[in-house]
Amino acid sequence: MRLVLLGPPGSGKGTQATRLKDFLKVPHISTGDLLRGEVAAGTELGKQAKAVMDAGNLVSDEILLGMLESRLAQADVANGFILDGYPRNLAQADALGQLLQRIGQPMDAAVQLEVPTELLVERIAGRAKAEGRADDNPESVRKRLQVYEDSTAPVINFYKQQGRLTVVDGVGELDEVTDRLIKALAPAKA
Ligand code: AMP
């Protein structure tokens, strides 16, 4: 199963992807986690990305594509993946389509986790306390929600117009949302 999980910051993509990977038996690839790994390791890429991430802006398409390309070349991706945090704009959606075609791994499903904005802000505030992410401060959160509206929402429309989008209600208990996702993915998994 090759799944792209879409949704605004705080919609639960990361949490649900972690749960789905056990069910689907494919790795969870989070571009945010990959970038945070680079920052933590103090690499040149991490140094370039840190300030951009902390401000809530998008890291360059070129960096993201290079990072994704090497991740998708690893052996554990042979049976598929859950992609979380990519694509975040139309150029990335286009690049992803081309990359997947090139490696012969076309996408099976694009799923949008839908959560109202008020709830997103509340959830991110909760996560800020629990995890202490540098970009979970109010200013950066506002910026990330704005970037989502401006750059990532068009990606949702792009997949919708192609008839490839499945929308799943992301409000409720974690188990409930996981069950909804599993039901929504059943046709693509079969
Ligand atoms: P996330 O953990 O997915 O919320 O990502 C955290 C931050 O990493 C984002 O706010 C961006 O600065 C950066 N990032 C993650 N994925 C991407 C992407 N596909 N394109 C550009 N920047 C990204």
Residues whose N, C-alpha, C, O or C-beta is under 5 A from the ligand:
A	BS01	AMP	T31 G32 D33 L35 V52 M53 G56 N57 L58 V59 L64 G85 Y86 P87 R88
